[in-house]
Amino acid sequence: MKRILIAFACSLPFILHAQTGTPYMQKSFSRDAVHQLQAETSGGNISVSADPGEARIEVYIKSNNGHDISREEIQQRLNEQFDLTVGLEGGVLKAIAKHKVHDINWNRTLSISFVIHTPSAVSSSLKTSGGNIDLKGLSGNEDFKTSGGNLTIANLSGKITGKTSGGNVSIANSKDNIDLVTSGGNMNAEHCEGTIRLVTSGGNLDLSDIKGNIKAETSGGHVGGSNVSGELQARTSGGNIDFDNMTGSLAASTSGGNIHVIINPAKFVDLSNSGGNITLELPKDKGMDLNISGDQVHSTAMSNFQGDVDKHRISGHLNGGGIPVKVDGNGGSVHLSFR
């Protein structure tokens, strides 16, 4: 394969545009030669999307402190502070902005962002220290990380691994192997399928139209959603758990919030909390082994039930038994109903 490399050292001239919103520099490449993507910047955003046309990198540059500066000042700061590479080498499309020195005056440095258009079948490695990362329409192994920005993902397939230290995470219409982590932001996932892991240290988790083997965890926020099917593990240290119209298996726990679940169970249901209440709605005609306990246990009428019922526990077989349903109220009330 022909090897193409265009490396722009900061001492070389650039294609400059004074208009706001116009790329500082733009470069196109043959789409057939692009198989991987590497992008890295210190503080700007990275946006990548599949495009049926040529591969293209657009570079946007502004002052890091938000002040307007001339193109001459931008050029001077680039020369002093950055090594900027935009090119294609051995099938790898590269957009990299690196500081030359570690002792950085953040009021005089630049924010360098990339907007990248690639073929859809591209694997990527993306990193920014504080900006947002957007990905759309790719299929491959996508690995991306930001220290504080948001992650926005749509129409991806393959192995999807992303992390932000404090931003929000949104993913839609994606599938296969999804692993996303934020240290403090909220997470939203919709119309996704596959093996899915979503973890936040303090934000909320919202799932809608999700199918697969799913793990959703937060240290302090709420976890909830609707139209979830498959096998779900949902955990929070202090928030509520709330799922409507779920089909499949569920293991859910919270240390202090309430749990509300409407489910058509497949293999098992296992709910527990340390202080809040639990409300569970089940199908009335399915065979289940019920093991329900709490400070107080309330239930609507159960037909074809064999077992023991008192104000603290329900233990027995519904419709001959089958699917294990375990609920541990552990200090709170449990409300059980059937539809």
TORMIZA-530598 format. One record per residue (C-alpha): residue in three letters; x, y, z; residue number from 1. Coordinates in nm, 4 decimals, padded with zeros to 6 digits. Layout:
N
{resn: Ala; east: X; north: Y; up: Z; resi: NUM} .
...
END
This chain:
339
{resn: Met; east: 00.0000; north: 00.0000; up: 00.0000; resi: 1} .
{resn: Lys; east: 00.1223; north: 00.3432; up: -00.0866; resi: 2} .
{resn: Arg; east: 00.2415; north: 00.5298; up: 00.2211; resi: 3} .
{resn: Ile; east: 00.1186; north: 00.8870; up: 00.2536; resi: 4} .
{resn: Leu; east: 00.2230; north: 01.1203; up: 00.5314; resi: 5} .
{resn: Ile; east: 00.1573; north: 01.4896; up: 00.5646; resi: 6} .
{resn: Ala; east: 00.3064; north: 01.6253; up: 00.8856; resi: 7} .
{resn: Phe; east: 00.2635; north: 01.9923; up: 00.9631; resi: 8} .
{resn: Ala; east: 00.5238; north: 02.1290; up: 01.2012; resi: 9} .
{resn: Cys; east: 00.4188; north: 02.4554; up: 01.3536; resi: 10} .
{resn: Ser; east: 00.6923; north: 02.6462; up: 01.1757; resi: 11} .
{resn: Leu; east: 00.5330; north: 02.5733; up: 00.8364; resi: 12} .
{resn: Pro; east: 00.2628; north: 02.7896; up: 00.6759; resi: 13} .
{resn: Phe; east: -00.1026; north: 02.6897; up: 00.7207; resi: 14} .
{resn: Ile; east: -00.4202; north: 02.7536; up: 00.5280; resi: 15} .
{resn: Leu; east: -00.5673; north: 03.0318; up: 00.7392; resi: 16} .
{resn: His; east: -00.9304; north: 03.1442; up: 00.7547; resi: 17} .
{resn: Ala; east: -01.0423; north: 03.4468; up: 00.9479; resi: 18} .
{resn: Gln; east: -01.4162; north: 03.3624; up: 00.9463; resi: 19} .
{resn: Thr; east: -01.5679; north: 03.2271; up: 01.2650; resi: 20} .
{resn: Gly; east: -01.6651; north: 02.8630; up: 01.2262; resi: 21} .
{resn: Thr; east: -01.4378; north: 02.8073; up: 00.9257; resi: 22} .
{resn: Pro; east: -01.1633; north: 02.5451; up: 00.9635; resi: 23} .
{resn: Tyr; east: -00.8178; north: 02.6796; up: 01.0354; resi: 24} .
{resn: Met; east: -00.6906; north: 02.3985; up: 00.8164; resi: 25} .
{resn: Gln; east: -00.8534; north: 02.1225; up: 00.6103; resi: 26} .
{resn: Lys; east: -00.7039; north: 01.8201; up: 00.4368; resi: 27} .
{resn: Ser; east: -00.8623; north: 01.5374; up: 00.2328; resi: 28} .
{resn: Phe; east: -00.7440; north: 01.1798; up: 00.1769; resi: 29} .
{resn: Ser; east: -00.8449; north: 00.8762; up: -00.0282; resi: 30} .
{resn: Arg; east: -01.1139; north: 00.6891; up: 00.1660; resi: 31} .
{resn: Asp; east: -00.9890; north: 00.3502; up: 00.0421; resi: 32} .
{resn: Ala; east: -00.6527; north: 00.4072; up: 00.2121; resi: 33} .
{resn: Val; east: -00.8005; north: 00.4760; up: 00.5589; resi: 34} .
{resn: His; east: -00.8414; north: 00.1798; up: 00.7968; resi: 35} .
{resn: Gln; east: -00.7671; north: 00.3300; up: 01.1382; resi: 36} .
{resn: Leu; east: -00.7895; north: 00.6673; up: 01.3073; resi: 37} .
{resn: Gln; east: -00.5710; north: 00.8262; up: 01.5740; resi: 38} .
{resn: Ala; east: -00.6672; north: 01.1657; up: 01.7153; resi: 39} .
{resn: Glu; east: -00.5288; north: 01.3465; up: 02.0187; resi: 40} .
{resn: Thr; east: -00.5541; north: 01.7021; up: 02.1461; resi: 41} .
{resn: Ser; east: -00.4858; north: 01.8728; up: 02.4779; resi: 42} .
{resn: Gly; east: -00.8050; north: 02.0694; up: 02.5325; resi: 43} .
{resn: Gly; east: -01.0247; north: 02.0791; up: 02.2248; resi: 44} .
{resn: Asn; east: -01.3077; north: 01.8643; up: 02.0972; resi: 45} .
{resn: Ile; east: -01.2915; north: 01.5609; up: 01.8698; resi: 46} .
{resn: Ser; east: -01.5806; north: 01.4804; up: 01.6369; resi: 47} .
{resn: Val; east: -01.5738; north: 01.1762; up: 01.4074; resi: 48} .
{resn: Ser; east: -01.8432; north: 01.0677; up: 01.1627; resi: 49} .
{resn: Ala; east: -01.8743; north: 00.8242; up: 00.8748; resi: 50} .
{resn: Asp; east: -01.8873; north: 00.9900; up: 00.5349; resi: 51} .
{resn: Pro; east: -01.9450; north: 00.8333; up: 00.1901; resi: 52} .
{resn: Gly; east: -01.7033; north: 01.0789; up: 00.0314; resi: 53} .
{resn: Glu; east: -01.3316; north: 01.1323; up: 00.0788; resi: 54} .
{resn: Ala; east: -01.1758; north: 01.1127; up: 00.4240; resi: 55} .
{resn: Arg; east: -01.1234; north: 01.4610; up: 00.5620; resi: 56} .
{resn: Ile; east: -00.9740; north: 01.6315; up: 00.8668; resi: 57} .
{resn: Glu; east: -01.0797; north: 01.9814; up: 00.9670; resi: 58} .
{resn: Val; east: -00.8752; north: 02.1653; up: 01.2299; resi: 59} .
{resn: Tyr; east: -01.0354; north: 02.4418; up: 01.4380; resi: 60} .
{resn: Ile; east: -00.8197; north: 02.6642; up: 01.6579; resi: 61} .
{resn: Lys; east: -00.9084; north: 02.9343; up: 01.9085; resi: 62} .
{resn: Ser; east: -00.7631; north: 03.0953; up: 02.2165; resi: 63} .
{resn: Asn; east: -00.7925; north: 02.8751; up: 02.5224; resi: 64} .
{resn: Asn; east: -00.9239; north: 03.1642; up: 02.7376; resi: 65} .
{resn: Gly; east: -01.2008; north: 03.2522; up: 02.4930; resi: 66} .
{resn: His; east: -01.0546; north: 03.5877; up: 02.3816; resi: 67} .
{resn: Asp; east: -01.0385; north: 03.6774; up: 02.0128; resi: 68} .
{resn: Ile; east: -00.6860; north: 03.6746; up: 01.8752; resi: 69} .
{resn: Ser; east: -00.5450; north: 03.7392; up: 01.5289; resi: 70} .
{resn: Arg; east: -00.4274; north: 03.4694; up: 01.2957; resi: 71} .
{resn: Glu; east: -00.0746; north: 03.6019; up: 01.3394; resi: 72} .
{resn: Glu; east: -00.1008; north: 03.5453; up: 01.7155; resi: 73} .
{resn: Ile; east: -00.2408; north: 03.1965; up: 01.6569; resi: 74} .
{resn: Gln; east: 00.0509; north: 03.1198; up: 01.4269; resi: 75} .
{resn: Gln; east: 00.3014; north: 03.2465; up: 01.6839; resi: 76} .
{resn: Arg; east: 00.1528; north: 03.0387; up: 01.9630; resi: 77} .
{resn: Leu; east: 00.1465; north: 02.7313; up: 01.7411; resi: 78} .
{resn: Asn; east: 00.5129; north: 02.7772; up: 01.6574; resi: 79} .
{resn: Glu; east: 00.6042; north: 02.8191; up: 02.0234; resi: 80} .
{resn: Gln; east: 00.3831; north: 02.5616; up: 02.1899; resi: 81} .
{resn: Phe; east: 00.2629; north: 02.2810; up: 01.9620; resi: 82} .
{resn: Asp; east: 00.3566; north: 02.0000; up: 01.7303; resi: 83} .
{resn: Leu; east: 00.0582; north: 01.9497; up: 01.5007; resi: 84} .
{resn: Thr; east: 00.0359; north: 01.6439; up: 01.2753; resi: 85} .
{resn: Val; east: -00.2377; north: 01.5863; up: 01.0198; resi: 86} .
{resn: Gly; east: -00.1747; north: 01.2994; up: 00.7814; resi: 87} .
{resn: Leu; east: -00.2182; north: 00.9424; up: 00.6622; resi: 88} .
{resn: Glu; east: 00.0480; north: 00.6835; up: 00.7326; resi: 89} .
{resn: Gly; east: 00.0209; north: 00.3101; up: 00.6691; resi: 90} .
{resn: Gly; east: -00.3580; north: 00.3202; up: 00.6662; resi: 91} .
{resn: Val; east: -00.3743; north: 00.5260; up: 00.9887; resi: 92} .
{resn: Leu; east: -00.5364; north: 00.8675; up: 00.9633; resi: 93} .
{resn: Lys; east: -00.3717; north: 01.0955; up: 01.2192; resi: 94} .
{resn: Ala; east: -00.4831; north: 01.4226; up: 01.3785; resi: 95} .
{resn: Ile; east: -00.2554; north: 01.4982; up: 01.6716; resi: 96} .
{resn: Ala; east: -00.1866; north: 01.8235; up: 01.8588; resi: 97} .
{resn: Lys; east: 00.0775; north: 01.7918; up: 02.1301; resi: 98} .
{resn: His; east: 00.2311; north: 02.0525; up: 02.3580; resi: 99} .
{resn: Lys; east: 00.6049; north: 02.0911; up: 02.3131; resi: 100} .
{resn: Val; east: 00.6625; north: 02.1729; up: 02.6818; resi: 101} .
{resn: His; east: 00.5069; north: 02.0668; up: 03.0113; resi: 102} .
{resn: Asp; east: 00.5167; north: 02.4129; up: 03.1715; resi: 103} .
{resn: Ile; east: 00.2086; north: 02.5614; up: 03.0033; resi: 104} .
{resn: Asn; east: 00.0594; north: 02.9075; up: 03.0476; resi: 105} .
{resn: Trp; east: -00.3081; north: 02.8150; up: 03.0073; resi: 106} .
{resn: Asn; east: -00.4104; north: 03.1780; up: 02.9459; resi: 107} .
{resn: Arg; east: -00.1831; north: 03.1949; up: 02.6411; resi: 108} .
{resn: Thr; east: -00.2283; north: 02.8503; up: 02.4961; resi: 109} .
{resn: Leu; east: -00.4703; north: 02.7349; up: 02.2260; resi: 110} .
{resn: Ser; east: -00.7719; north: 02.5076; up: 02.2042; resi: 111} .
{resn: Ile; east: -00.7311; north: 02.2812; up: 01.9014; resi: 112} .
{resn: Ser; east: -01.0322; north: 02.0775; up: 01.7887; resi: 113} .
{resn: Phe; east: -01.0715; north: 01.8188; up: 01.5123; resi: 114} .
{resn: Val; east: -01.3708; north: 01.7362; up: 01.2936; resi: 115} .
{resn: Ile; east: -01.2954; north: 01.4141; up: 01.1078; resi: 116} .
{resn: His; east: -01.4861; north: 01.2384; up: 00.8278; resi: 117} .
{resn: Thr; east: -01.3909; north: 00.8763; up: 00.7590; resi: 118} .
{resn: Pro; east: -01.5235; north: 00.5574; up: 00.5989; resi: 119} .
{resn: Ser; east: -01.7597; north: 00.3682; up: 00.8308; resi: 120} .
{resn: Ala; east: -01.5371; north: 00.0600; up: 00.8737; resi: 121} .
{resn: Val; east: -01.2679; north: 00.2317; up: 01.0791; resi: 122} .
{resn: Ser; east: -01.1214; north: 00.1592; up: 01.4224; resi: 123} .
{resn: Ser; east: -01.0224; north: 00.4606; up: 01.6281; resi: 124} .
{resn: Ser; east: -00.8108; north: 00.5743; up: 01.9208; resi: 125} .
{resn: Leu; east: -00.9187; north: 00.9187; up: 02.0446; resi: 126} .
{resn: Lys; east: -00.7990; north: 01.1270; up: 02.3396; resi: 127} .
{resn: Thr; east: -00.8551; north: 01.4818; up: 02.4634; resi: 128} .
{resn: Ser; east: -00.7662; north: 01.6322; up: 02.7984; resi: 129} .
{resn: Gly; east: -01.0831; north: 01.8344; up: 02.8466; resi: 130} .
{resn: Gly; east: -01.2996; north: 01.8554; up: 02.5371; resi: 131} .
{resn: Asn; east: -01.6010; north: 01.6615; up: 02.4141; resi: 132} .
{resn: Ile; east: -01.5875; north: 01.3524; up: 02.1946; resi: 133} .
{resn: Asp; east: -01.8593; north: 01.2776; up: 01.9367; resi: 134} .
{resn: Leu; east: -01.8717; north: 00.9578; up: 01.7314; resi: 135} .
{resn: Lys; east: -02.1244; north: 00.8644; up: 01.4645; resi: 136} .
{resn: Gly; east: -02.1683; north: 00.5872; up: 01.2111; resi: 137} .
{resn: Leu; east: -01.8517; north: 00.3801; up: 01.2667; resi: 138} .
{resn: Ser; east: -01.8031; north: 00.0029; up: 01.2810; resi: 139} .
{resn: Gly; east: -01.4864; north: -00.1318; up: 01.4375; resi: 140} .
{resn: Asn; east: -01.2931; north: -00.1058; up: 01.7622; resi: 141} .
{resn: Glu; east: -01.3491; north: 00.2442; up: 01.8992; resi: 142} .
{resn: Asp; east: -01.1454; north: 00.3498; up: 02.2039; resi: 143} .
{resn: Phe; east: -01.1871; north: 00.7070; up: 02.3286; resi: 144} .
{resn: Lys; east: -01.1168; north: 00.9087; up: 02.6421; resi: 145} .
{resn: Thr; east: -01.1575; north: 01.2628; up: 02.7726; resi: 146} .
{resn: Ser; east: -01.0592; north: 01.4043; up: 03.1094; resi: 147} .
{resn: Gly; east: -01.3695; north: 01.6170; up: 03.1566; resi: 148} .
{resn: Gly; east: -01.5845; north: 01.6506; up: 02.8462; resi: 149} .
{resn: Asn; east: -01.9006; north: 01.4771; up: 02.7305; resi: 150} .
{resn: Leu; east: -01.9249; north: 01.1626; up: 02.5204; resi: 151} .
{resn: Thr; east: -02.1920; north: 01.1496; up: 02.2489; resi: 152} .
{resn: Ile; east: -02.2169; north: 00.8265; up: 02.0494; resi: 153} .
{resn: Ala; east: -02.4631; north: 00.7242; up: 01.7767; resi: 154} .
{resn: Asn; east: -02.4920; north: 00.4462; up: 01.5187; resi: 155} .
{resn: Leu; east: -02.1795; north: 00.2574; up: 01.6226; resi: 156} .
{resn: Ser; east: -02.1147; north: -00.1164; up: 01.6056; resi: 157} .
{resn: Gly; east: -01.8222; north: -00.3250; up: 01.7233; resi: 158} .
{resn: Lys; east: -01.6169; north: -00.2904; up: 02.0389; resi: 159} .
{resn: Ile; east: -01.6985; north: 00.0500; up: 02.1889; resi: 160} .
{resn: Thr; east: -01.4874; north: 00.1610; up: 02.4872; resi: 161} .
{resn: Gly; east: -01.5178; north: 00.5163; up: 02.6219; resi: 162} .
{resn: Lys; east: -01.4329; north: 00.7047; up: 02.9398; resi: 163} .
{resn: Thr; east: -01.4731; north: 01.0571; up: 03.0736; resi: 164} .
{resn: Ser; east: -01.3606; north: 01.1812; up: 03.4114; resi: 165} .
{resn: Gly; east: -01.6586; north: 01.4074; up: 03.4708; resi: 166} .
{resn: Gly; east: -01.8808; north: 01.4610; up: 03.1686; resi: 167} .
{resn: Asn; east: -02.2144; north: 01.3178; up: 03.0590; resi: 168} .
{resn: Val; east: -02.2468; north: 01.0155; up: 02.8323; resi: 169} .
{resn: Ser; east: -02.5116; north: 00.9607; up: 02.5646; resi: 170} .
{resn: Ile; east: -02.5305; north: 00.6598; up: 02.3313; resi: 171} .
{resn: Ala; east: -02.8005; north: 00.5736; up: 02.0790; resi: 172} .
{resn: Asn; east: -02.8655; north: 00.3196; up: 01.8027; resi: 173} .
{resn: Ser; east: -02.5487; north: 00.1227; up: 01.8737; resi: 174} .
{resn: Lys; east: -02.4722; north: -00.2463; up: 01.9211; resi: 175} .
{resn: Asp; east: -02.2296; north: -00.5273; up: 01.9980; resi: 176} .
{resn: Asn; east: -01.9850; north: -00.4647; up: 02.2876; resi: 177} .
{resn: Ile; east: -02.0375; north: -00.1334; up: 02.4699; resi: 178} .
{resn: Asp; east: -01.8307; north: -00.0260; up: 02.7735; resi: 179} .
{resn: Leu; east: -01.8739; north: 00.3347; up: 02.8893; resi: 180} .
{resn: Val; east: -01.7613; north: 00.5001; up: 03.2137; resi: 181} .
{resn: Thr; east: -01.7903; north: 00.8485; up: 03.3649; resi: 182} .
{resn: Ser; east: -01.6638; north: 00.9587; up: 03.7033; resi: 183} .
{resn: Gly; east: -01.9527; north: 01.1913; up: 03.7794; resi: 184} .
{resn: Gly; east: -02.1866; north: 01.2634; up: 03.4898; resi: 185} .
{resn: Asn; east: -02.5241; north: 01.1295; up: 03.3819; resi: 186} .
{resn: Met; east: -02.5617; north: 00.8463; up: 03.1310; resi: 187} .
{resn: Asn; east: -02.8335; north: 00.7952; up: 02.8719; resi: 188} .
{resn: Ala; east: -02.8640; north: 00.4906; up: 02.6438; resi: 189} .
{resn: Glu; east: -03.1401; north: 00.4230; up: 02.3927; resi: 190} .
{resn: His; east: -03.2000; north: 00.1784; up: 02.1091; resi: 191} .
{resn: Cys; east: -02.8873; north: -00.0243; up: 02.1876; resi: 192} .
{resn: Glu; east: -02.8205; north: -00.3971; up: 02.1769; resi: 193} .
{resn: Gly; east: -02.5428; north: -00.6314; up: 02.2891; resi: 194} .
{resn: Thr; east: -02.3154; north: -00.6649; up: 02.5884; resi: 195} .
{resn: Ile; east: -02.3462; north: -00.3284; up: 02.7594; resi: 196} .
{resn: Arg; east: -02.1662; north: -00.1874; up: 03.0640; resi: 197} .
{resn: Leu; east: -02.2539; north: 00.1637; up: 03.1867; resi: 198} .
{resn: Val; east: -02.0882; north: 00.2959; up: 03.5039; resi: 199} .
{resn: Thr; east: -02.0988; north: 00.6409; up: 03.6665; resi: 200} .
{resn: Ser; east: -01.9645; north: 00.7403; up: 04.0045; resi: 201} .
{resn: Gly; east: -02.2424; north: 00.9830; up: 04.0877; resi: 202} .
{resn: Gly; east: -02.4831; north: 01.0562; up: 03.8033; resi: 203} .
{resn: Asn; east: -02.8135; north: 00.9103; up: 03.6900; resi: 204} .
{resn: Leu; east: -02.8569; north: 00.6231; up: 03.4429; resi: 205} .
{resn: Asp; east: -03.1471; north: 00.6218; up: 03.1964; resi: 206} .
{resn: Leu; east: -03.2068; north: 00.3207; up: 02.9672; resi: 207} .
{resn: Ser; east: -03.4675; north: 00.3076; up: 02.6908; resi: 208} .
{resn: Asp; east: -03.5248; north: 00.0310; up: 02.4353; resi: 209} .
{resn: Ile; east: -03.2151; north: -00.1644; up: 02.5377; resi: 210} .
{resn: Lys; east: -03.1605; north: -00.5348; up: 02.4685; resi: 211} .
{resn: Gly; east: -02.8830; north: -00.7678; up: 02.5784; resi: 212} .
{resn: Asn; east: -02.6614; north: -00.8472; up: 02.8733; resi: 213} .
{resn: Ile; east: -02.6564; north: -00.5156; up: 03.0587; resi: 214} .
{resn: Lys; east: -02.4740; north: -00.3808; up: 03.3626; resi: 215} .
{resn: Ala; east: -02.5761; north: -00.0362; up: 03.4902; resi: 216} .
{resn: Glu; east: -02.4124; north: 00.1052; up: 03.8045; resi: 217} .
{resn: Thr; east: -02.3962; north: 00.4404; up: 03.9821; resi: 218} .
{resn: Ser; east: -02.2586; north: 00.5312; up: 04.3208; resi: 219} .
{resn: Gly; east: -02.5267; north: 00.7848; up: 04.4072; resi: 220} .
{resn: Gly; east: -02.7737; north: 00.8551; up: 04.1290; resi: 221} .
{resn: His; east: -03.0922; north: 00.6931; up: 04.0044; resi: 222} .
{resn: Val; east: -03.1152; north: 00.3989; up: 03.7625; resi: 223} .
{resn: Gly; east: -03.4215; north: 00.3533; up: 03.5461; resi: 224} .
{resn: Gly; east: -03.5822; north: 00.3132; up: 03.2090; resi: 225} .
{resn: Ser; east: -03.8366; north: 00.1295; up: 02.9980; resi: 226} .
{resn: Asn; east: -03.8536; north: -00.1389; up: 02.7309; resi: 227} .
{resn: Val; east: -03.5447; north: -00.3197; up: 02.8547; resi: 228} .
{resn: Ser; east: -03.5036; north: -00.6859; up: 02.7635; resi: 229} .
{resn: Gly; east: -03.2377; north: -00.9458; up: 02.8330; resi: 230} .
{resn: Glu; east: -03.0380; north: -00.9744; up: 03.1538; resi: 231} .
{resn: Leu; east: -02.9863; north: -00.6599; up: 03.3599; resi: 232} .
{resn: Gln; east: -02.7751; north: -00.5848; up: 03.6669; resi: 233} .
{resn: Ala; east: -02.8705; north: -00.2461; up: 03.8121; resi: 234} .
{resn: Arg; east: -02.7045; north: -00.1044; up: 04.1228; resi: 235} .
{resn: Thr; east: -02.6893; north: 00.2284; up: 04.3020; resi: 236} .
{resn: Ser; east: -02.5539; north: 00.3214; up: 04.6422; resi: 237} .
{resn: Gly; east: -02.8249; north: 00.5715; up: 04.7268; resi: 238} .
{resn: Gly; east: -03.0682; north: 00.6476; up: 04.4456; resi: 239} .
{resn: Asn; east: -03.3905; north: 00.4919; up: 04.3217; resi: 240} .
{resn: Ile; east: -03.4294; north: 00.2081; up: 04.0714; resi: 241} .
{resn: Asp; east: -03.7295; north: 00.2309; up: 03.8401; resi: 242} .
{resn: Phe; east: -03.8017; north: 00.0065; up: 03.5384; resi: 243} .
{resn: Asp; east: -04.1255; north: -00.0209; up: 03.3424; resi: 244} .
{resn: Asn; east: -04.2125; north: -00.2782; up: 03.0791; resi: 245} .
{resn: Met; east: -03.9074; north: -00.4966; up: 03.1285; resi: 246} .
{resn: Thr; east: -03.8736; north: -00.8487; up: 02.9877; resi: 247} .
{resn: Gly; east: -03.5983; north: -01.0798; up: 03.1043; resi: 248} .
{resn: Ser; east: -03.3909; north: -01.1243; up: 03.4186; resi: 249} .
{resn: Leu; east: -03.3096; north: -00.8580; up: 03.6742; resi: 250} .
{resn: Ala; east: -03.0724; north: -00.8227; up: 03.9680; resi: 251} .
{resn: Ala; east: -03.1183; north: -00.4790; up: 04.1260; resi: 252} .
{resn: Ser; east: -03.0042; north: -00.3275; up: 04.4533; resi: 253} .
{resn: Thr; east: -02.9869; north: 00.0109; up: 04.6240; resi: 254} .
{resn: Ser; east: -02.8579; north: 00.1097; up: 04.9652; resi: 255} .
{resn: Gly; east: -03.1176; north: 00.3748; up: 05.0456; resi: 256} .
{resn: Gly; east: -03.3598; north: 00.4459; up: 04.7627; resi: 257} .
{resn: Asn; east: -03.6843; north: 00.2907; up: 04.6464; resi: 258} .
{resn: Ile; east: -03.7245; north: 00.0188; up: 04.3834; resi: 259} .
{resn: His; east: -04.0131; north: 00.0094; up: 04.1376; resi: 260} .
{resn: Val; east: -04.0175; north: -00.2664; up: 03.8742; resi: 261} .
{resn: Ile; east: -04.2734; north: -00.3948; up: 03.6232; resi: 262} .
{resn: Ile; east: -04.1309; north: -00.7096; up: 03.4654; resi: 263} .
{resn: Asn; east: -04.2136; north: -01.0214; up: 03.2682; resi: 264} .
{resn: Pro; east: -03.9397; north: -01.2419; up: 03.4145; resi: 265} .
{resn: Ala; east: -03.7353; north: -01.4946; up: 03.2164; resi: 266} .
{resn: Lys; east: -03.4722; north: -01.6641; up: 03.4369; resi: 267} .
{resn: Phe; east: -03.4773; north: -01.4773; up: 03.7699; resi: 268} .
{resn: Val; east: -03.5659; north: -01.1623; up: 03.9635; resi: 269} .
{resn: Asp; east: -03.3500; north: -01.0541; up: 04.2595; resi: 270} .
{resn: Leu; east: -03.4263; north: -00.7210; up: 04.4299; resi: 271} .
{resn: Ser; east: -03.2802; north: -00.5802; up: 04.7508; resi: 272} .
{resn: Asn; east: -03.2393; north: -00.2528; up: 04.9358; resi: 273} .
{resn: Ser; east: -03.1283; north: -00.1301; up: 05.2750; resi: 274} .
{resn: Gly; east: -03.3989; north: 00.1160; up: 05.3725; resi: 275} .
{resn: Gly; east: -03.6404; north: 00.2151; up: 05.0985; resi: 276} .
{resn: Asn; east: -03.9572; north: 00.0514; up: 04.9712; resi: 277} .
{resn: Ile; east: -03.9912; north: -00.2024; up: 04.6899; resi: 278} .
{resn: Thr; east: -04.2811; north: -00.2204; up: 04.4451; resi: 279} .
{resn: Leu; east: -04.2889; north: -00.5184; up: 04.2090; resi: 280} .
{resn: Glu; east: -04.5467; north: -00.6069; up: 03.9455; resi: 281} .
{resn: Leu; east: -04.5413; north: -00.9564; up: 03.7911; resi: 282} .
{resn: Pro; east: -04.7529; north: -01.1523; up: 03.5406; resi: 283} .
{resn: Lys; east: -05.0260; north: -01.3501; up: 03.7163; resi: 284} .
{resn: Asp; east: -05.0115; north: -01.6585; up: 03.4909; resi: 285} .
{resn: Lys; east: -04.6400; north: -01.7445; up: 03.5052; resi: 286} .
{resn: Gly; east: -04.4835; north: -02.0183; up: 03.7182; resi: 287} .
{resn: Met; east: -04.2660; north: -01.8606; up: 03.9870; resi: 288} .
{resn: Asp; east: -04.1005; north: -01.9468; up: 04.3185; resi: 289} .
{resn: Leu; east: -04.1653; north: -01.6482; up: 04.5451; resi: 290} .
{resn: Asn; east: -03.9309; north: -01.5546; up: 04.8302; resi: 291} .
{resn: Ile; east: -04.0479; north: -01.2097; up: 04.9435; resi: 292} .
{resn: Ser; east: -03.9474; north: -01.0452; up: 05.2723; resi: 293} .
{resn: Gly; east: -03.9555; north: -00.7005; up: 05.4267; resi: 294} .
{resn: Asp; east: -04.0532; north: -00.4965; up: 05.7286; resi: 295} .
{resn: Gln; east: -04.4050; north: -00.5201; up: 05.5880; resi: 296} .
{resn: Val; east: -04.5154; north: -00.7220; up: 05.2863; resi: 297} .
{resn: His; east: -04.8346; north: -00.6425; up: 05.0960; resi: 298} .
{resn: Ser; east: -04.9727; north: -00.8353; up: 04.7996; resi: 299} .
{resn: Thr; east: -05.2759; north: -00.8344; up: 04.5765; resi: 300} .
{resn: Ala; east: -05.4700; north: -01.1607; up: 04.5467; resi: 301} .
{resn: Met; east: -05.2709; north: -01.4635; up: 04.4250; resi: 302} .
{resn: Ser; east: -05.4567; north: -01.7479; up: 04.2564; resi: 303} .
{resn: Asn; east: -05.3017; north: -02.0938; up: 04.2285; resi: 304} .
{resn: Phe; east: -05.0514; north: -02.0191; up: 04.5061; resi: 305} .
{resn: Gln; east: -04.9133; north: -02.2753; up: 04.7497; resi: 306} .
{resn: Gly; east: -04.7022; north: -02.1587; up: 05.0417; resi: 307} .
{resn: Asp; east: -04.6912; north: -01.9291; up: 05.3434; resi: 308} .
{resn: Val; east: -04.8046; north: -01.5685; up: 05.3705; resi: 309} .
{resn: Asp; east: -04.7762; north: -01.3299; up: 05.6656; resi: 310} .
{resn: Lys; east: -04.7142; north: -00.9590; up: 05.7114; resi: 311} .
{resn: His; east: -04.3356; north: -01.0034; up: 05.6843; resi: 312} .
{resn: Arg; east: -04.2970; north: -01.2756; up: 05.4198; resi: 313} .
{resn: Ile; east: -04.4386; north: -01.4549; up: 05.1191; resi: 314} .
{resn: Ser; east: -04.2771; north: -01.7893; up: 05.0460; resi: 315} .
{resn: Gly; east: -04.4130; north: -02.0477; up: 04.8053; resi: 316} .
{resn: His; east: -04.4981; north: -02.1503; up: 04.4510; resi: 317} .
{resn: Leu; east: -04.7203; north: -01.9623; up: 04.2090; resi: 318} .
{resn: Asn; east: -04.8728; north: -02.1633; up: 03.9231; resi: 319} .
{resn: Gly; east: -04.6652; north: -02.4658; up: 04.0194; resi: 320} .
{resn: Gly; east: -04.3391; north: -02.2747; up: 04.0607; resi: 321} .
{resn: Gly; east: -04.0504; north: -02.2139; up: 03.8246; resi: 322} .
{resn: Ile; east: -03.8728; north: -01.8793; up: 03.7940; resi: 323} .
{resn: Pro; east: -03.7086; north: -01.7711; up: 04.1235; resi: 324} .
{resn: Val; east: -03.8277; north: -01.4299; up: 04.2425; resi: 325} .
{resn: Lys; east: -03.6401; north: -01.3028; up: 04.5477; resi: 326} .
{resn: Val; east: -03.7152; north: -00.9691; up: 04.7137; resi: 327} .
{resn: Asp; east: -03.5361; north: -00.8516; up: 05.0286; resi: 328} .
{resn: Gly; east: -03.6910; north: -00.5330; up: 05.1708; resi: 329} .
{resn: Asn; east: -03.4415; north: -00.5206; up: 05.4597; resi: 330} .
{resn: Gly; east: -03.6220; north: -00.2583; up: 05.6664; resi: 331} .
{resn: Gly; east: -03.8629; north: -00.1194; up: 05.4078; resi: 332} .
{resn: Ser; east: -04.2053; north: -00.2220; up: 05.2823; resi: 333} .
{resn: Val; east: -04.2626; north: -00.4527; up: 04.9860; resi: 334} .
{resn: His; east: -04.5680; north: -00.4127; up: 04.7619; resi: 335} .
{resn: Leu; east: -04.6341; north: -00.7071; up: 04.5298; resi: 336} .
{resn: Ser; east: -04.8985; north: -00.7061; up: 04.2572; resi: 337} .
{resn: Phe; east: -04.9996; north: -00.9156; up: 03.9562; resi: 338} .
{resn: Arg; east: -05.1443; north: -00.8280; up: 03.6171; resi: 339} .
END
